[in-house]
Amino acid sequence: PKEATVVTYCTVGYRSDKIGERLKAMGYENVYNLYGSMISWVNAGYPVYTPEGSPTRKVHTHSEDWSQYLEKGQAVYE
C-alpha cells in the first residue's frame, strides 16, 4: 500500500536513497532511507539478521574496497 512505511537501505546508502526518491515520485507517502548505510548501522552496534530471522555478523559490503569501512561484523561481497 502506498501509505505503508517503507525503509530503504543498501551497503553505502546511495542506491537506497535513489530508490527512495523513485518510490516517493510514484506516490508512496512514508519512505525513509537508512541514513549512513548498512555499514554504519553495523558499526554502531545494531543487529543484523538473516532472511530466516537468525542473528548474523555477515554484512554485504559490495566490494573489497568498501569492506575497509566495516569496523564490526564480517564482510562478504562475493
MOPAC internal coordinates of N, CA, C and O (Angstrom, degrees):
PM7 1SCF
backbone

  N    0.0000 0     0.00 0     0.00 0    0    0    0
  C    1.4584 1     0.00 0     0.00 0    1    0    0
  C    1.5369 1   111.58 1     0.00 0    2    1    0
  O    1.2310 1   120.58 1   -37.41 1    3    2    1
  N    1.2807 1   116.49 1   142.59 1    3    2    1
  C    1.4647 1   120.21 1  -176.68 1    5    3    2
  C    1.5228 1   113.75 1   -69.83 1    6    5    3
  O    1.2310 1   119.67 1   167.66 1    7    6    5
  N    1.3306 1   118.23 1   -12.34 1    7    6    5
  C    1.4681 1   119.93 1   176.12 1    9    7    6
  C    1.5295 1   112.25 1   -96.92 1   10    9    7
  O    1.2310 1   120.10 1   178.56 1   11   10    9
  N    1.3253 1   117.41 1    -1.44 1   11   10    9
  C    1.4698 1   121.11 1   178.71 1   13   11   10
  C    1.5311 1   110.36 1   -70.31 1   14   13   11
  O    1.2310 1   120.61 1   -26.35 1   15   14   13
  N    1.3250 1   116.43 1   153.65 1   15   14   13
  C    1.4622 1   120.72 1   175.87 1   17   15   14
  C    1.5214 1   108.92 1   -79.49 1   18   17   15
  O    1.2310 1   120.85 1   -49.79 1   19   18   17
  N    1.3268 1   115.98 1   130.21 1   19   18   17
  C    1.4587 1   122.58 1   179.63 1   21   19   18
  C    1.5235 1   108.21 1  -124.88 1   22   21   19
  O    1.2310 1   120.57 1   -52.17 1   23   22   21
  N    1.3244 1   116.51 1   127.83 1   23   22   21
  C    1.4612 1   121.54 1   175.77 1   25   23   22
  C    1.5191 1   107.62 1  -114.86 1   26   25   23
  O    1.2310 1   120.87 1   -58.99 1   27   26   25
  N    1.3250 1   115.94 1   121.01 1   27   26   25
  C    1.4607 1   120.50 1   177.31 1   29   27   26
  C    1.5217 1   109.07 1   -98.29 1   30   29   27
  O    1.2310 1   120.93 1   -31.93 1   31   30   29
  N    1.3234 1   115.83 1   148.07 1   31   30   29
  C    1.4626 1   120.28 1   177.89 1   33   31   30
  C    1.5137 1   109.23 1  -156.38 1   34   33   31
  O    1.2310 1   121.04 1   -24.65 1   35   34   33
  N    1.3143 1   115.63 1   155.35 1   35   34   33
  C    1.4558 1   122.27 1   174.26 1   37   35   34
  C    1.5221 1   107.75 1  -154.56 1   38   37   35
  O    1.2310 1   120.73 1     3.56 1   39   38   37
  N    1.2900 1   116.20 1  -176.44 1   39   38   37
  C    1.4631 1   121.20 1  -176.17 1   41   39   38
  C    1.5168 1   112.44 1   -59.03 1   42   41   39
  O    1.2310 1   120.35 1   132.56 1   43   42   41
  N    1.3261 1   116.94 1   -47.44 1   43   42   41
  C    1.4583 1   121.48 1  -172.58 1   45   43   42
  C    1.5226 1   113.01 1  -108.00 1   46   45   43
  O    1.2310 1   119.76 1   152.78 1   47   46   45
  N    1.3178 1   118.07 1   -27.22 1   47   46   45
  C    1.4538 1   122.04 1   178.81 1   49   47   46
  C    1.5161 1   114.68 1   109.78 1   50   49   47
  O    1.2310 1   119.49 1   163.29 1   51   50   49
  N    1.3141 1   118.57 1   -16.71 1   51   50   49
  C    1.4628 1   121.52 1  -176.93 1   53   51   50
  C    1.5318 1   111.45 1   -72.56 1   54   53   51
  O    1.2310 1   120.59 1   129.02 1   55   54   53
  N    1.3177 1   116.48 1   -50.98 1   55   54   53
  C    1.4703 1   120.00 1  -177.31 1   57   55   54
  C    1.5218 1   110.90 1   -63.69 1   58   57   55
  O    1.2310 1   120.43 1   138.30 1   59   58   57
  N    1.3307 1   116.78 1   -41.70 1   59   58   57
  C    1.4643 1   119.50 1  -179.12 1   61   59   58
  C    1.5283 1   111.03 1   -65.84 1   62   61   59
  O    1.2310 1   119.87 1   146.10 1   63   62   61
  N    1.3215 1   117.85 1   -33.90 1   63   62   61
  C    1.4557 1   121.10 1   176.76 1   65   63   62
  C    1.5210 1   110.08 1   -63.80 1   66   65   63
  O    1.2310 1   120.30 1   136.73 1   67   66   65
  N    1.3215 1   117.03 1   -43.27 1   67   66   65
  C    1.4733 1   121.00 1  -179.92 1   69   67   66
  C    1.5277 1   110.96 1   -66.40 1   70   69   67
  O    1.2310 1   120.15 1   140.04 1   71   70   69
  N    1.3231 1   117.31 1   -39.96 1   71   70   69
  C    1.4701 1   120.43 1   177.99 1   73   71   70
  C    1.5268 1   109.85 1   -65.10 1   74   73   71
  O    1.2310 1   120.53 1   139.30 1   75   74   73
  N    1.3260 1   116.59 1   -40.70 1   75   74   73
  C    1.4664 1   120.30 1   177.25 1   77   75   74
  C    1.5095 1   111.90 1   -59.12 1   78   77   75
  O    1.2310 1   120.34 1   137.53 1   79   78   77
  N    1.3125 1   116.96 1   -42.47 1   79   78   77
  C    1.4675 1   121.08 1   177.52 1   81   79   78
  C    1.5279 1   110.94 1   -61.55 1   82   81   79
  O    1.2310 1   120.69 1   138.83 1   83   82   81
  N    1.3324 1   116.29 1   -41.17 1   83   82   81
  C    1.4706 1   120.03 1   179.47 1   85   83   82
  C    1.5287 1   110.89 1   -65.51 1   86   85   83
  O    1.2310 1   120.63 1   138.55 1   87   86   85
  N    1.3361 1   116.41 1   -41.45 1   87   86   85
  C    1.4657 1   119.56 1   178.56 1   89   87   86
  C    1.5239 1   111.29 1   -62.37 1   90   89   87
  O    1.2310 1   120.19 1   137.14 1   91   90   89
  N    1.3243 1   117.25 1   -42.86 1   91   90   89
  C    1.4666 1   120.59 1   177.35 1   93   91   90
  C    1.5185 1   110.95 1   -61.13 1   94   93   91
  O    1.2310 1   120.36 1   139.08 1   95   94   93
  N    1.3257 1   116.92 1   -40.92 1   95   94   93
  C    1.4635 1   121.32 1   178.74 1   97   95   94
  C    1.5281 1   111.23 1   -64.93 1   98   97   95
  O    1.2310 1   120.58 1   153.74 1   99   98   97
  N    1.3311 1   116.49 1   -26.26 1   99   98   97
  C    1.4684 1   121.46 1   178.75 1  101   99   98
  C    1.5278 1   112.04 1   -84.68 1  102  101   99
  O    1.2310 1   120.31 1   178.43 1  103  102  101
  N    1.3415 1   117.01 1    -1.57 1  103  102  101
  C    1.4500 1   119.81 1   175.73 1  105  103  102
  C    1.5183 1   115.89 1   104.70 1  106  105  103
  O    1.2310 1   119.81 1  -177.31 1  107  106  105
  N    1.3125 1   117.97 1     2.69 1  107  106  105
  C    1.4650 1   119.69 1   176.06 1  109  107  106
  C    1.5241 1   107.91 1   -72.17 1  110  109  107
  O    1.2310 1   120.72 1   -46.10 1  111  110  109
  N    1.3327 1   116.23 1   133.90 1  111  110  109
  C    1.4517 1   121.08 1  -168.98 1  113  111  110
  C    1.5203 1   115.29 1   -93.05 1  114  113  111
  O    1.2310 1   119.76 1   147.37 1  115  114  113
  N    1.3195 1   118.06 1   -32.63 1  115  114  113
  C    1.4630 1   122.33 1  -173.17 1  117  115  114
  C    1.5194 1   110.92 1  -120.95 1  118  117  115
  O    1.2310 1   120.76 1  -108.18 1  119  118  117
  N    1.3155 1   116.16 1    71.82 1  119  118  117
  C    1.4624 1   122.07 1  -177.07 1  121  119  118
  C    1.5239 1   108.66 1  -109.02 1  122  121  119
  O    1.2310 1   121.30 1   -49.80 1  123  122  121
  N    1.3302 1   115.11 1   130.20 1  123  122  121
  C    1.4607 1   121.37 1  -179.51 1  125  123  122
  C    1.5209 1   108.99 1  -131.51 1  126  125  123
  O    1.2310 1   121.01 1   -36.96 1  127  126  125
  N    1.3246 1   115.68 1   143.04 1  127  126  125
  C    1.4570 1   121.63 1   175.60 1  129  127  126
  C    1.5271 1   108.44 1  -104.65 1  130  129  127
  O    1.2310 1   120.45 1   -44.93 1  131  130  129
  N    1.3220 1   116.74 1   135.07 1  131  130  129
  C    1.4587 1   121.00 1   177.02 1  133  131  130
  C    1.5242 1   107.91 1   -67.98 1  134  133  131
  O    1.2310 1   121.02 1   -81.39 1  135  134  133
  N    1.3140 1   115.65 1    98.61 1  135  134  133
  C    1.4568 1   121.63 1  -176.92 1  137  135  134
  C    1.5240 1   110.03 1   -61.45 1  138  137  135
  O    1.2310 1   120.71 1   -51.86 1  139  138  137
  N    1.3183 1   116.24 1   128.14 1  139  138  137
  C    1.4525 1   121.43 1   176.94 1  141  139  138
  C    1.5120 1   113.95 1    97.15 1  142  141  139
  O    1.2310 1   119.22 1   166.22 1  143  142  141
  N    1.3116 1   119.10 1   -13.78 1  143  142  141
  C    1.4585 1   123.39 1   174.63 1  145  143  142
  C    1.5178 1   113.83 1    84.76 1  146  145  143
  O    1.2310 1   121.33 1    -6.46 1  147  146  145
  N    1.3213 1   115.06 1   173.54 1  147  146  145
  C    1.4674 1   121.47 1   176.81 1  149  147  146
  C    1.5193 1   110.71 1   -65.19 1  150  149  147
  O    1.2310 1   120.01 1   145.37 1  151  150  149
  N    1.3163 1   117.58 1   -34.63 1  151  150  149
  C    1.4643 1   119.98 1   179.13 1  153  151  150
  C    1.5275 1   109.46 1   -61.38 1  154  153  151
  O    1.2310 1   119.67 1   133.26 1  155  154  153
  N    1.3106 1   118.24 1   -46.74 1  155  154  153
  C    1.4682 1   121.44 1   178.63 1  157  155  154
  C    1.5244 1   111.23 1   -64.45 1  158  157  155
  O    1.2310 1   120.21 1   141.16 1  159  158  157
  N    1.3220 1   117.20 1   -38.84 1  159  158  157
  C    1.4600 1   122.03 1   178.89 1  161  159  158
  C    1.5308 1   110.33 1   -57.45 1  162  161  159
  O    1.2310 1   121.13 1   129.69 1  163  162  161
  N    1.3214 1   115.44 1   -50.31 1  163  162  161
  C    1.4697 1   120.14 1  -177.98 1  165  163  162
  C    1.5269 1   110.64 1   -69.05 1  166  165  163
  O    1.2310 1   120.03 1   138.89 1  167  166  165
  N    1.3174 1   117.54 1   -41.11 1  167  166  165
  C    1.4626 1   120.29 1   178.46 1  169  167  166
  C    1.5299 1   112.10 1   -60.89 1  170  169  167
  O    1.2310 1   120.28 1   151.54 1  171  170  169
  N    1.3327 1   117.07 1   -28.46 1  171  170  169
  C    1.4637 1   121.66 1   178.41 1  173  171  170
  C    1.5315 1   111.91 1   -79.52 1  174  173  171
  O    1.2310 1   120.40 1   174.31 1  175  174  173
  N    1.3286 1   116.84 1    -5.69 1  175  174  173
  C    1.4583 1   120.91 1   177.07 1  177  175  174
  C    1.5143 1   115.52 1    93.77 1  178  177  175
  O    1.2310 1   120.04 1  -171.15 1  179  178  177
  N    1.3320 1   117.54 1     8.85 1  179  178  177
  C    1.4607 1   120.37 1   179.12 1  181  179  178
  C    1.5277 1   110.31 1   -78.32 1  182  181  179
  O    1.2310 1   119.94 1   -27.34 1  183  182  181
  N    1.3253 1   117.72 1   152.66 1  183  182  181
  C    1.4696 1   120.74 1  -175.23 1  185  183  182
  C    1.5204 1   113.68 1   -77.95 1  186  185  183
  O    1.2310 1   121.75 1   -23.53 1  187  186  185
  N    1.3223 1   114.26 1   156.47 1  187  186  185
  C    1.4640 1   123.25 1   174.24 1  189  187  186
  C    1.5222 1   106.57 1  -130.62 1  190  189  187
  O    1.2310 1   120.89 1   -36.95 1  191  190  189
  N    1.3300 1   115.91 1   143.05 1  191  190  189
  C    1.4600 1   120.97 1  -176.47 1  193  191  190
  C    1.5171 1   110.96 1  -127.42 1  194  193  191
  O    1.2310 1   120.93 1   -27.81 1  195  194  193
  N    1.3207 1   115.82 1   152.19 1  195  194  193
  C    1.4636 1   121.67 1   173.37 1  197  195  194
  C    1.5262 1   108.46 1   -73.61 1  198  197  195
  O    1.2310 1   119.90 1   -12.46 1  199  198  197
  N    1.3251 1   117.80 1   167.54 1  199  198  197
  C    1.4725 1   119.38 1   176.47 1  201  199  198
  C    1.5338 1   112.60 1   -59.03 1  202  201  199
  O    1.2310 1   120.57 1   156.69 1  203  202  201
  N    1.3282 1   116.52 1   -23.31 1  203  202  201
  C    1.4587 1   120.58 1   179.58 1  205  203  202
  C    1.5291 1   112.50 1   -84.20 1  206  205  203
  O    1.2310 1   120.15 1   173.99 1  207  206  205
  N    1.3387 1   117.33 1    -6.01 1  207  206  205
  C    1.4535 1   121.33 1   177.56 1  209  207  206
  C    1.5153 1   115.62 1    96.36 1  210  209  207
  O    1.2310 1   120.13 1  -173.31 1  211  210  209
  N    1.3236 1   117.35 1     6.69 1  211  210  209
  C    1.4639 1   120.78 1   178.66 1  213  211  210
  C    1.5230 1   110.38 1   -87.91 1  214  213  211
  O    1.2310 1   119.80 1   -38.32 1  215  214  213
  N    1.3287 1   117.99 1   141.68 1  215  214  213
  C    1.4691 1   119.79 1   175.80 1  217  215  214
  C    1.5252 1   110.49 1   -62.25 1  218  217  215
  O    1.2310 1   120.74 1   -34.43 1  219  218  217
  N    1.3258 1   116.19 1   145.57 1  219  218  217
  C    1.4656 1   120.77 1   178.07 1  221  219  218
  C    1.5201 1   109.77 1  -143.74 1  222  221  219
  O    1.2310 1   121.09 1   -24.72 1  223  222  221
  N    1.3055 1   115.52 1   155.28 1  223  222  221
  C    1.4591 1   121.46 1   173.82 1  225  223  222
  C    1.5239 1   110.75 1  -100.61 1  226  225  223
  O    1.2310 1   119.90 1   173.85 1  227  226  225
  N    1.3401 1   117.79 1    -6.15 1  227  226  225
  C    1.4570 1   122.05 1  -177.28 1  229  227  226
  C    1.5217 1   111.04 1   -75.66 1  230  229  227
  O    1.2310 1   121.28 1   -47.32 1  231  230  229
  N    1.3250 1   115.16 1   132.68 1  231  230  229
  C    1.4613 1   122.12 1   179.83 1  233  231  230
  C    1.5142 1   108.25 1  -131.92 1  234  233  231
  O    1.2310 1   120.40 1   -55.97 1  235  234  233
  N    1.3341 1   116.85 1   124.03 1  235  234  233
  C    1.4612 1   119.52 1   176.54 1  237  235  234
  C    1.5227 1   108.39 1   -73.43 1  238  237  235
  O    1.2310 1   120.62 1   -65.95 1  239  238  237
  N    1.3157 1   116.42 1   114.05 1  239  238  237
  C    1.4688 1   121.13 1  -175.99 1  241  239  238
  C    1.5267 1   112.93 1  -101.01 1  242  241  239
  O    1.2310 1   119.96 1  -170.37 1  243  242  241
  N    1.3103 1   117.68 1     9.63 1  243  242  241
  C    1.4597 1   123.98 1   175.13 1  245  243  242
  C    1.5277 1   112.55 1    76.52 1  246  245  243
  O    1.2310 1   119.78 1   134.48 1  247  246  245
  N    1.3357 1   118.02 1   -45.52 1  247  246  245
  C    1.4632 1   120.54 1  -179.43 1  249  247  246
  C    1.5275 1   109.27 1  -160.86 1  250  249  247
  O    1.2310 1   120.88 1    -9.87 1  251  250  249
  N    1.3015 1   115.92 1   170.13 1  251  250  249
  C    1.4616 1   120.65 1   177.34 1  253  251  250
  C    1.5306 1   110.88 1   -62.09 1  254  253  251
  O    1.2310 1   120.36 1   143.35 1  255  254  253
  N    1.3239 1   116.92 1   -36.65 1  255  254  253
  C    1.4656 1   120.47 1   179.51 1  257  255  254
  C    1.5320 1   112.12 1   -59.60 1  258  257  255
  O    1.2310 1   120.10 1   136.46 1  259  258  257
  N    1.3303 1   117.42 1   -43.54 1  259  258  257
  C    1.4653 1   120.92 1  -179.11 1  261  259  258
  C    1.5198 1   111.88 1   -74.49 1  262  261  259
  O    1.2310 1   120.14 1   158.79 1  263  262  261
  N    1.3312 1   117.35 1   -21.21 1  263  262  261
  C    1.4654 1   121.26 1  -179.21 1  265  263  262
  C    1.5241 1   112.40 1   -60.47 1  266  265  263
  O    1.2310 1   120.09 1   152.91 1  267  266  265
  N    1.3126 1   117.43 1   -27.09 1  267  266  265
  C    1.4663 1   120.35 1  -178.34 1  269  267  266
  C    1.5328 1   112.34 1   -62.31 1  270  269  267
  O    1.2310 1   120.14 1   159.45 1  271  270  269
  N    1.3288 1   117.34 1   -20.55 1  271  270  269
  C    1.4601 1   120.65 1  -178.30 1  273  271  270
  C    1.5330 1   112.92 1   -88.39 1  274  273  271
  O    1.2310 1   120.56 1   169.47 1  275  274  273
  N    1.3242 1   116.53 1   -10.53 1  275  274  273
  C    1.4639 1   120.48 1   178.82 1  277  275  274
  C    1.5209 1   108.78 1   -82.71 1  278  277  275
  O    1.2310 1   120.77 1   -67.89 1  279  278  277
  N    1.3240 1   116.14 1   112.11 1  279  278  277
  C    1.4608 1   121.65 1  -178.09 1  281  279  278
  C    1.5246 1   112.00 1   -92.59 1  282  281  279
  O    1.2310 1   120.44 1   154.68 1  283  282  281
  N    1.3197 1   116.76 1   -25.32 1  283  282  281
  C    1.4599 1   122.75 1   178.70 1  285  283  282
  C    1.5149 1   107.52 1  -127.46 1  286  285  283
  O    1.2310 1   119.81 1   -23.49 1  287  286  285
  N    1.3084 1   117.96 1   156.51 1  287  286  285
  C    1.4538 1   120.85 1   178.79 1  289  287  286
  C    1.5126 1   111.66 1    89.28 1  290  289  287
  O    1.2310 1   121.46 1     0.36 1  291  290  289
  N    1.3264 1   114.81 1  -179.64 1  291  290  289
  C    1.4615 1   122.99 1  -178.84 1  293  291  290
  C    1.5095 1   109.14 1  -115.56 1  294  293  291
  O    1.2310 1   120.30 1   -61.73 1  295  294  293
  N    1.3098 1   117.03 1   118.27 1  295  294  293
  C    1.4592 1   122.04 1  -179.07 1  297  295  294
  C    1.5191 1   110.65 1   -73.87 1  298  297  295
  O    1.2310 1   120.94 1   -48.30 1  299  298  297
  N    1.3260 1   115.80 1   131.70 1  299  298  297
  C    1.4608 1   122.83 1   171.67 1  301  299  298
  C    1.5202 1   107.33 1  -131.99 1  302  301  299
  O    1.2310 1   120.47 1   -39.40 1  303  302  301
  N    1.3183 1   116.71 1   140.60 1  303  302  301
  C    1.4715 1   118.25 1  -178.96 1  305  303  302
  C    1.5072 1   113.30 1  -152.21 1  306  305  303
  O    1.2310 1   119.23 1  -169.60 1  307  306  305
  N    1.2886 1   119.08 1    10.40 1  307  306  305
  C    1.4671 1   119.91 1   178.82 1  309  307  306
  C    1.4989 1   111.79 1  -101.84 1  310  309  307
  O    1.2310 1   120.10 1   180.00 1  311  310  309

